[in-house]
Amino acid sequence: MGETPKTALHRYEQESSMRYVTSFERLARQEGIEIGLLEKGRESLLEVLRIRFEDVPRELVETINQIKHDSILTMLHRQAITIASVEEFMVVVNQQLASGEQSAEDA
C-alpha cells in the first residue's frame, strides 16, 4: 500500500520540525550540562570548606555561588584542600575573582 499525499506531507512536516526541535534540545541539554557542572563544582568546594573549617562565612558562600567559571572553581577547590584557614582562603578567592574580572575585560 502506497502512502497518500496527505500522509506523506504530514510525515515530511514532522520530520522537518523534528530537526529544529532536536537542535534546540541539543543546545538546551548542553547548557543544562554546563550549569550542572558549575553547581556541582560549587557544592564540592563548599563541602571541602565545611569539612575543613566547619563555619564558612555567609559572604564566602554567596561569593562562591556567583562564580561562573569552572576553571576558577577547580583551582579554588584545590586551594581549599591545602590552605591553612578560611580567612586565607577568602583572600585567595578575592584575588582570583579580581584577576578573572581583569582577564574578562582584556578579552
N, CA, C and O atoms as a GROMACS GRO file, in nm:
protein
  428
    1MET      N    1   0.084  -0.118   0.000
    1MET     CA    2   0.000   0.000   0.000
    1MET      C    3   0.088   0.123   0.000
    1MET      O    4   0.180   0.136   0.080
    2GLY      N    5   0.057   0.212  -0.090
    2GLY     CA    6   0.133   0.335  -0.103
    2GLY      C    7   0.088   0.441  -0.003
    2GLY      O    8  -0.021   0.434   0.055
    3GLU      N    9   0.173   0.538   0.014
    3GLU     CA   10   0.144   0.647   0.107
    3GLU      C   11   0.063   0.754   0.033
    3GLU      O   12   0.096   0.790  -0.080
    4THR      N   13  -0.041   0.803   0.095
    4THR     CA   14  -0.122   0.908   0.032
    4THR      C   15  -0.045   1.039   0.038
    4THR      O   16   0.041   1.055   0.124
    5PRO      N   17  -0.075   1.133  -0.052
    5PRO     CA   18  -0.007   1.262  -0.048
    5PRO      C   19  -0.024   1.333   0.086
    5PRO      O   20   0.069   1.397   0.134
    6LYS      N   21  -0.142   1.321   0.146
    6LYS     CA   22  -0.167   1.385   0.275
    6LYS      C   23  -0.079   1.324   0.383
    6LYS      O   24  -0.023   1.396   0.465
    7THR      N   25  -0.067   1.191   0.384
    7THR     CA   26   0.017   1.122   0.482
    7THR      C   27   0.164   1.156   0.459
    7THR      O   28   0.238   1.178   0.555
    8ALA      N   29   0.206   1.162   0.335
    8ALA     CA   30   0.344   1.196   0.302
    8ALA      C   31   0.376   1.338   0.348
    8ALA      O   32   0.484   1.363   0.403
    9LEU      N   33   0.283   1.430   0.326
    9LEU     CA   34   0.303   1.568   0.368
    9LEU      C   35   0.312   1.576   0.520
    9LEU      O   36   0.398   1.647   0.573
   10HIS      N   37   0.226   1.506   0.588
   10HIS     CA   38   0.226   1.505   0.735
   10HIS      C   39   0.359   1.450   0.788
   10HIS      O   40   0.417   1.507   0.879
   11ARG      N   41   0.406   1.339   0.731
   11ARG     CA   42   0.533   1.280   0.771
   11ARG      C   43   0.648   1.376   0.746
   11ARG      O   44   0.736   1.391   0.830
   12TYR      N   45   0.647   1.442   0.630
   12TYR     CA   46   0.752   1.539   0.596
   12TYR      C   47   0.754   1.654   0.695
   12TYR      O   48   0.861   1.696   0.740
   13GLU      N   49   0.635   1.706   0.729
   13GLU     CA   50   0.627   1.816   0.825
   13GLU      C   51   0.682   1.775   0.962
   13GLU      O   52   0.752   1.852   1.027
   14GLN      N   53   0.650   1.654   1.005
   14GLN     CA   54   0.701   1.606   1.133
   14GLN      C   55   0.852   1.591   1.130
   14GLN      O   56   0.921   1.631   1.224
   15GLU      N   57   0.905   1.534   1.023
   15GLU     CA   58   1.049   1.516   1.012
   15GLU      C   59   1.120   1.651   1.007
   15GLU      O   60   1.225   1.669   1.068
   16SER      N   61   1.063   1.745   0.933
   16SER     CA   62   1.124   1.878   0.922
   16SER      C   63   1.124   1.949   1.055
   16SER      O   64   1.224   2.009   1.094
   17SER      N   65   1.013   1.943   1.125
   17SER     CA   66   1.006   2.012   1.254
   17SER      C   67   1.092   1.943   1.358
   17SER      O   68   1.142   2.009   1.449
   18MET      N   69   1.112   1.813   1.349
   18MET     CA   70   1.194   1.741   1.445
   18MET      C   71   1.340   1.786   1.439
   18MET      O   72   1.407   1.791   1.542
   19ARG      N   73   1.388   1.818   1.321
   19ARG     CA   74   1.527   1.864   1.311
   19ARG      C   75   1.548   1.990   1.392
   19ARG      O   76   1.649   2.002   1.462
   20TYR      N   77   1.456   2.083   1.387
   20TYR     CA   78   1.467   2.207   1.463
   20TYR      C   79   1.458   2.179   1.613
   20TYR      O   80   1.537   2.230   1.692
   21VAL      N   81   1.361   2.099   1.651
   21VAL     CA   82   1.345   2.066   1.792
   21VAL      C   83   1.469   1.994   1.842
   21VAL      O   84   1.516   2.023   1.952
   22THR      N   85   1.522   1.902   1.764
   22THR     CA   86   1.640   1.829   1.805
   22THR      C   87   1.758   1.923   1.826
   22THR      O   88   1.831   1.908   1.923
   23SER      N   89   1.777   2.018   1.736
   23SER     CA   90   1.885   2.116   1.751
   23SER      C   91   1.865   2.199   1.877
   23SER      O   92   1.958   2.222   1.954
   24PHE      N   93   1.743   2.243   1.897
   24PHE     CA   94   1.711   2.323   2.016
   24PHE      C   95   1.734   2.241   2.142
   24PHE      O   96   1.792   2.291   2.239
   25GLU      N   97   1.690   2.117   2.141
   25GLU     CA   98   1.708   2.030   2.257
   25GLU      C   99   1.855   2.006   2.285
   25GLU      O  100   1.898   2.002   2.400
   26ARG      N  101   1.932   1.989   2.180
   26ARG     CA  102   2.075   1.966   2.196
   26ARG      C  103   2.141   2.087   2.262
   26ARG      O  104   2.224   2.072   2.352
   27LEU      N  105   2.105   2.207   2.218
   27LEU     CA  106   2.160   2.328   2.278
   27LEU      C  107   2.116   2.342   2.424
   27LEU      O  108   2.197   2.376   2.510
   28ALA      N  109   1.990   2.316   2.450
   28ALA     CA  110   1.938   2.324   2.587
   28ALA      C  111   2.005   2.222   2.677
   28ALA      O  112   2.038   2.251   2.792
   29ARG      N  113   2.025   2.102   2.624
   29ARG     CA  114   2.091   1.996   2.702
   29ARG      C  115   2.234   2.036   2.735
   29ARG      O  116   2.278   2.016   2.848
   30GLN      N  117   2.306   2.092   2.639
   30GLN     CA  118   2.444   2.134   2.663
   30GLN      C  119   2.449   2.244   2.769
   30GLN      O  120   2.535   2.241   2.858
   31GLU      N  121   2.357   2.339   2.760
   31GLU     CA  122   2.352   2.446   2.859
   31GLU      C  123   2.321   2.388   2.997
   31GLU      O  124   2.379   2.430   3.097
   32GLY      N  125   2.230   2.292   3.002
   32GLY     CA  126   2.197   2.226   3.128
   32GLY      C  127   2.315   2.153   3.188
   32GLY      O  128   2.336   2.156   3.309
   33ILE      N  129   2.393   2.089   3.102
   33ILE     CA  130   2.513   2.019   3.149
   33ILE      C  131   2.613   2.118   3.208
   33ILE      O  132   2.670   2.094   3.314
   34GLU      N  133   2.633   2.229   3.139
   34GLU     CA  134   2.728   2.330   3.188
   34GLU      C  135   2.682   2.389   3.322
   34GLU      O  136   2.763   2.407   3.412
   35ILE      N  137   2.554   2.417   3.334
   35ILE     CA  138   2.501   2.469   3.460
   35ILE      C  139   2.517   2.364   3.570
   35ILE      O  140   2.554   2.398   3.682
   36GLY      N  141   2.490   2.239   3.538
   36GLY     CA  142   2.506   2.131   3.635
   36GLY      C  143   2.649   2.116   3.682
   36GLY      O  144   2.674   2.092   3.801
   37LEU      N  145   2.744   2.129   3.590
   37LEU     CA  146   2.885   2.119   3.628
   37LEU      C  147   2.926   2.233   3.721
   37LEU      O  148   2.999   2.212   3.818
   38LEU      N  149   2.878   2.354   3.692
   38LEU     CA  150   2.907   2.467   3.781
   38LEU      C  151   2.848   2.445   3.919
   38LEU      O  152   2.914   2.468   4.020
   39GLU      N  153   2.724   2.400   3.924
   39GLU     CA  154   2.659   2.375   4.053
   39GLU      C  155   2.734   2.268   4.132
   39GLU      O  156   2.756   2.282   4.252
   40LYS      N  157   2.774   2.161   4.064
   40LYS     CA  158   2.848   2.054   4.130
   40LYS      C  159   2.983   2.104   4.179
   40LYS      O  160   3.027   2.068   4.288
   41GLY      N  161   3.049   2.186   4.100
   41GLY     CA  162   3.177   2.244   4.141
   41GLY      C  163   3.163   2.331   4.265
   41GLY      O  164   3.246   2.324   4.355
   42ARG      N  165   3.058   2.412   4.268
   42ARG     CA  166   3.033   2.496   4.386
   42ARG      C  167   3.005   2.410   4.509
   42ARG      O  168   3.058   2.435   4.617
   43GLU      N  169   2.919   2.308   4.492
   43GLU     CA  170   2.885   2.220   4.604
   43GLU      C  171   3.009   2.149   4.658
   43GLU      O  172   3.027   2.140   4.780
   44SER      N  173   3.093   2.100   4.570
   44SER     CA  174   3.214   2.029   4.612
   44SER      C  175   3.308   2.122   4.688
   44SER      O  176   3.365   2.085   4.791
   45LEU      N  177   3.324   2.242   4.638
   45LEU     CA  178   3.410   2.340   4.703
   45LEU      C  179   3.358   2.374   4.842
   45LEU      O  180   3.434   2.376   4.939
   46LEU      N  181   3.229   2.400   4.852
   46LEU     CA  182   3.171   2.434   4.982
   46LEU      C  183   3.178   2.316   5.079
   46LEU      O  184   3.196   2.336   5.199
   47GLU      N  185   3.164   2.194   5.028
   47GLU     CA  186   3.174   2.077   5.113
   47GLU      C  187   3.314   2.065   5.173
   47GLU      O  188   3.329   2.036   5.292
   48VAL      N  189   3.416   2.086   5.092
   48VAL     CA  190   3.554   2.081   5.143
   48VAL      C  191   3.573   2.187   5.251
   48VAL      O  192   3.631   2.159   5.356
   49LEU      N  193   3.525   2.307   5.225
   49LEU     CA  194   3.540   2.415   5.324
   49LEU      C  195   3.468   2.383   5.454
   49LEU      O  196   3.520   2.409   5.562
   50ARG      N  197   3.348   2.327   5.445
   50ARG     CA  198   3.272   2.292   5.566
   50ARG      C  199   3.340   2.178   5.644
   50ARG      O  200   3.340   2.179   5.767
   51ILE      N  201   3.395   2.083   5.572
   51ILE     CA  202   3.464   1.973   5.640
   51ILE      C  203   3.590   2.023   5.709
   51ILE      O  204   3.619   1.985   5.823
   52ARG      N  205   3.663   2.107   5.642
   52ARG     CA  206   3.790   2.155   5.698
   52ARG      C  207   3.773   2.260   5.806
   52ARG      O  208   3.843   2.256   5.907
   53PHE      N  209   3.679   2.354   5.786
   53PHE     CA  210   3.670   2.468   5.876
   53PHE      C  211   3.538   2.480   5.951
   53PHE      O  212   3.521   2.573   6.031
   54GLU      N  213   3.445   2.391   5.929
   54GLU     CA  214   3.312   2.388   5.990
   54GLU      C  215   3.230   2.513   5.959
   54GLU      O  216   3.130   2.505   5.888
   55ASP      N  217   3.271   2.627   6.010
   55ASP     CA  218   3.197   2.752   5.984
   55ASP      C  219   3.251   2.818   5.858
   55ASP      O  220   3.369   2.853   5.850
   56VAL      N  221   3.164   2.835   5.762
   56VAL     CA  222   3.200   2.905   5.639
   56VAL      C  223   3.117   3.033   5.637
   56VAL      O  224   2.994   3.026   5.638
   57PRO      N  225   3.183   3.149   5.636
   57PRO     CA  226   3.108   3.274   5.639
   57PRO      C  227   3.007   3.285   5.523
   57PRO      O  228   3.036   3.245   5.410
   58ARG      N  229   2.892   3.338   5.554
   58ARG     CA  230   2.785   3.352   5.455
   58ARG      C  231   2.834   3.432   5.334
   58ARG      O  232   2.800   3.399   5.220
   59GLU      N  233   2.912   3.534   5.357
   59GLU     CA  234   2.967   3.617   5.248
   59GLU      C  235   3.048   3.531   5.150
   59GLU      O  236   3.040   3.549   5.029
   60LEU      N  237   3.126   3.438   5.204
   60LEU     CA  238   3.207   3.350   5.120
   60LEU      C  239   3.119   3.254   5.041
   60LEU      O  240   3.143   3.230   4.922
   61VAL      N  241   3.017   3.200   5.105
   61VAL     CA  242   2.924   3.110   5.036
   61VAL      C  243   2.857   3.184   4.920
   61VAL      O  244   2.848   3.131   4.810
   62GLU      N  245   2.812   3.306   4.946
   62GLU     CA  246   2.746   3.385   4.841
   62GLU      C  247   2.842   3.417   4.728
   62GLU      O  248   2.804   3.414   4.611
   63THR      N  249   2.966   3.448   4.761
   63THR     CA  250   3.067   3.477   4.658
   63THR      C  251   3.092   3.353   4.572
   63THR      O  252   3.096   3.363   4.450
   64ILE      N  253   3.108   3.238   4.636
   64ILE     CA  254   3.132   3.114   4.562
   64ILE      C  255   3.013   3.083   4.471
   64ILE      O  256   3.032   3.037   4.358
   65ASN      N  257   2.893   3.106   4.519
   65ASN     CA  258   2.773   3.077   4.440
   65ASN      C  259   2.758   3.170   4.319
   65ASN      O  260   2.675   3.144   4.232
   66GLN      N  261   2.835   3.277   4.313
   66GLN     CA  262   2.831   3.368   4.199
   66GLN      C  263   2.937   3.337   4.093
   66GLN      O  264   2.935   3.395   3.984
   67ILE      N  265   3.029   3.246   4.124
   67ILE     CA  266   3.137   3.214   4.029
   67ILE      C  267   3.078   3.140   3.910
   67ILE      O  268   3.002   3.044   3.926
   68LYS      N  269   3.114   3.185   3.790
   68LYS     CA  270   3.057   3.131   3.667
   68LYS      C  271   3.159   3.063   3.577
   68LYS      O  272   3.132   3.036   3.460
   69HIS      N  273   3.278   3.036   3.632
   69HIS     CA  274   3.384   2.972   3.552
   69HIS      C  275   3.432   2.846   3.621
   69HIS      O  276   3.481   2.850   3.734
   70ASP      N  277   3.417   2.734   3.553
   70ASP     CA  278   3.457   2.605   3.608
   70ASP      C  279   3.605   2.601   3.643
   70ASP      O  280   3.644   2.539   3.742
   71SER      N  281   3.687   2.666   3.564
   71SER     CA  282   3.832   2.664   3.589
   71SER      C  283   3.866   2.732   3.722
   71SER      O  284   3.956   2.687   3.792
   72ILE      N  285   3.796   2.839   3.756
   72ILE     CA  286   3.819   2.907   3.883
   72ILE      C  287   3.774   2.818   3.998
   72ILE      O  288   3.844   2.807   4.100
   73LEU      N  289   3.659   2.754   3.983
   73LEU     CA  290   3.610   2.664   4.088
   73LEU      C  291   3.708   2.548   4.111
   73LEU      O  292   3.732   2.509   4.225
   74THR      N  293   3.763   2.495   4.004
   74THR     CA  294   3.859   2.384   4.015
   74THR      C  295   3.983   2.428   4.091
   74THR      O  296   4.030   2.357   4.179
   75MET      N  297   4.036   2.544   4.057
   75MET     CA  298   4.155   2.596   4.125
   75MET      C  299   4.126   2.622   4.272
   75MET      O  300   4.207   2.588   4.358
   76LEU      N  301   4.010   2.682   4.301
   76LEU     CA  302   3.974   2.710   4.440
   76LEU      C  303   3.952   2.581   4.519
   76LEU      O  304   3.985   2.574   4.638
   77HIS      N  305   3.898   2.479   4.454
   77HIS     CA  306   3.878   2.350   4.521
   77HIS      C  307   4.013   2.294   4.566
   77HIS      O  308   4.026   2.246   4.679
   78ARG      N  309   4.112   2.301   4.480
   78ARG     CA  310   4.246   2.253   4.515
   78ARG      C  311   4.304   2.333   4.630
   78ARG      O  312   4.365   2.277   4.722
   79GLN      N  313   4.286   2.465   4.625
   79GLN     CA  314   4.335   2.552   4.732
   79GLN      C  315   4.267   2.520   4.865
   79GLN      O  316   4.332   2.517   4.969
   80ALA      N  317   4.136   2.495   4.860
   80ALA     CA  318   4.059   2.468   4.982
   80ALA      C  319   4.110   2.343   5.054
   80ALA      O  320   4.100   2.334   5.176
   81ILE      N  321   4.163   2.249   4.980
   81ILE     CA  322   4.212   2.125   5.040
   81ILE      C  323   4.337   2.148   5.123
   81ILE      O  324   4.358   2.082   5.224
   82THR      N  325   4.422   2.242   5.081
   82THR     CA  326   4.552   2.259   5.145
   82THR      C  327   4.569   2.387   5.226
   82THR      O  328   4.665   2.398   5.302
   83ILE      N  329   4.482   2.483   5.211
   83ILE     CA  330   4.502   2.614   5.275
   83ILE      C  331   4.484   2.604   5.427
   83ILE      O  332   4.412   2.518   5.476
   84ALA      N  333   4.551   2.691   5.499
   84ALA     CA  334   4.555   2.682   5.646
   84ALA      C  335   4.430   2.733   5.716
   84ALA      O  336   4.393   2.682   5.821
   85SER      N  337   4.364   2.833   5.659
   85SER     CA  338   4.247   2.891   5.728
   85SER      C  339   4.146   2.943   5.628
   85SER      O  340   4.177   2.967   5.511
   86VAL      N  341   4.024   2.959   5.676
   86VAL     CA  342   3.918   3.013   5.590
   86VAL      C  343   3.947   3.159   5.555
   86VAL      O  344   3.910   3.206   5.447
   87GLU      N  345   4.013   3.230   5.644
   87GLU     CA  346   4.050   3.369   5.616
   87GLU      C  347   4.149   3.377   5.500
   87GLU      O  348   4.136   3.462   5.412
   88GLU      N  349   4.249   3.289   5.502
   88GLU     CA  350   4.344   3.285   5.390
   88GLU      C  351   4.273   3.248   5.261
   88GLU      O  352   4.304   3.301   5.154
   89PHE      N  353   4.176   3.157   5.271
   89PHE     CA  354   4.101   3.116   5.153
   89PHE      C  355   4.022   3.234   5.096
   89PHE      O  356   4.014   3.250   4.974
   90MET      N  357   3.964   3.316   5.182
   90MET     CA  358   3.890   3.433   5.135
   90MET      C  359   3.979   3.528   5.057
   90MET      O  360   3.936   3.588   4.959
   91VAL      N  361   4.103   3.543   5.101
   91VAL     CA  362   4.198   3.627   5.029
   91VAL      C  363   4.224   3.570   4.889
   91VAL      O  364   4.226   3.643   4.791
   92VAL      N  365   4.244   3.439   4.882
   92VAL     CA  366   4.268   3.372   4.753
   92VAL      C  367   4.148   3.391   4.661
   92VAL      O  368   4.164   3.420   4.543
   93VAL      N  369   4.028   3.374   4.714
   93VAL     CA  370   3.906   3.390   4.634
   93VAL      C  371   3.900   3.531   4.577
   93VAL      O  372   3.875   3.548   4.458
   94ASN      N  373   3.922   3.630   4.662
   94ASN     CA  374   3.916   3.769   4.615
   94ASN      C  375   4.022   3.798   4.509
   94ASN      O  376   3.996   3.871   4.413
   95GLN      N  377   4.142   3.742   4.527
   95GLN     CA  378   4.247   3.761   4.426
   95GLN      C  379   4.207   3.696   4.294
   95GLN      O  380   4.226   3.754   4.187
   96GLN      N  381   4.154   3.575   4.300
   96GLN     CA  382   4.114   3.504   4.179
   96GLN      C  383   4.002   3.578   4.105
   96GLN      O  384   4.005   3.590   3.982
   97LEU      N  385   3.906   3.626   4.180
   97LEU     CA  386   3.795   3.697   4.117
   97LEU      C  387   3.843   3.828   4.056
   97LEU      O  388   3.798   3.866   3.948
   98ALA      N  389   3.933   3.897   4.123
   98ALA     CA  390   3.986   4.022   4.068
   98ALA      C  391   4.065   3.995   3.941
   98ALA      O  392   4.051   4.068   3.843
   99SER      N  393   4.148   3.891   3.940
   99SER     CA  394   4.226   3.861   3.819
   99SER      C  395   4.136   3.806   3.710
   99SER      O  396   4.162   3.830   3.592
  100GLY      N  397   4.033   3.734   3.746
  100GLY     CA  398   3.936   3.682   3.648
  100GLY      C  399   3.859   3.794   3.582
  100GLY      O  400   3.832   3.788   3.462
  101GLU      N  401   3.822   3.895   3.659
  101GLU     CA  402   3.750   4.010   3.602
  101GLU      C  403   3.840   4.087   3.507
  101GLU      O  404   3.795   4.133   3.402
  102GLN      N  405   3.969   4.102   3.543
  102GLN     CA  406   4.062   4.171   3.456
  102GLN      C  407   4.078   4.095   3.325
  102GLN      O  408   4.081   4.155   3.218
  103SER      N  409   4.088   3.963   3.333
  103SER     CA  410   4.103   3.881   3.212
  103SER      C  411   3.983   3.896   3.122
  103SER      O  412   3.996   3.902   3.000
  104ALA      N  413   3.864   3.903   3.181
  104ALA     CA  414   3.741   3.918   3.103
  104ALA      C  415   3.737   4.055   3.036
  104ALA      O  416   3.688   4.068   2.924
  105GLU      N  417   3.787   4.157   3.104
  105GLU     CA  418   3.788   4.292   3.046
  105GLU      C  419   3.888   4.301   2.931
  105GLU      O  420   3.864   4.372   2.833
  106ASP      N  421   4.001   4.230   2.943
  106ASP     CA  422   4.103   4.232   2.838
  106ASP      C  423   4.058   4.160   2.712
  106ASP      O  424   4.103   4.191   2.602
  107ALA      N  425   3.970   4.064   2.728
  107ALA     CA  426   3.924   3.982   2.612
  107ALA      C  427   3.835   4.058   2.520
  107ALA      O  428   3.790   4.003   2.420
   0.00000   0.00000   0.00000
